[in-house]
Amino acid sequence: MKKHKILIIGAGGQLGSELTQGLWAIYGKDNVIATDIKDPGGILAQGNFEILDVLKQKQLFDFIAKNEITQVYHLAAVLSATGERNPKFAWHLNMDGLIHVLDAAVEYKLDKVYWPSSIAAFGPTTPKDNTPQDTIMDPTTIYGITKQAGERWCEWYHQKQGVDVRSLRYPGLIGYKTKPGGGTTDYAVDIFIKALTDKKFECFLSENTYLPMMYMDDAVKATIDLMEAPAEKVKIRSSYNVSAMSFSPAEIAKAIQKHIPDFAISYNPDFRQAIADSWPKSLDDTAARKDWGWQHAFDLEKMTADILKNLPAYL
Ligand code: AKB
């Protein structure tokens, strides 16, 4: 039987810790190694966790060789808001990290590589509603620029070097188990925490700012579904649009008020408004649904009920 050994880079982040648990369920804890530049503690301590810096190429290559890694999920990245504050470092981590992983895939003949792109790869002249899979991409954030360039690198390594690299353009990801770090869509996570702790929330986006969003359970499912799909079904090697729901701050506040009637939202847009305004409002993910059977399970109502039920245990 074929042996699988999975490496997750950037496992301490919002998606990483939940994806690690999803991969434990498929491959067993012994066959999954979660890594990050610092130990996040918590749930990851229940499996293999090691310190690994993707920017140190030799450390990465030695790690892959020593542990006989067969698949890499490379999640380490600087997100949109943080990237604007430190653009050179965002470029360095987001690009050099990806290229190190893709070179490792060639050198060690890895079975598969996963790398996330984002709606941030689109820009102000991209069609905003039901944004097509193939369209204008003119990202204005450094994070978005790294995502668009990263997509081109993935396609190139697939075409020219035969790397089985797979990718999704994530919308805003909403989970409650770990805190997000430095994104523009993160208001949709903070709002639940503030609704439960303070019954009020000041939003850094304006009330009618629509963005595509996805519940973390669906994001983990989309990622694993794509990675488990037979290679011939993965027809797009840049990155797939994936979508689940689209809402504005006013709409998510209303959904929360159905459970917490005295919850109040106010608006004080900051520099992140311009970032959000440059992104799609909703995505067309027909290709993902057709090629490898993507289906989401959570809409705004279902997600809101689930988070408000489970989040108190994490506060
Ligand atoms: C961000 O807001 O930067 C991320 C993203 C949409 O990629 N959540």
Boltz pocket constraint, residues with backbone or C-beta under 6 A from the ligand:
constraints:
  - pocket:
      binder: B
      contacts: [[A, 79], [A, 80], [A, 81], [A, 117], [A, 118], [A, 119], [A, 120], [A, 143], [A, 170], [A, 171], [A, 172], [A, 173], [A, 182], [A, 183], [A, 184], [A, 185], [A, 186]]
      max_distance: 6.0
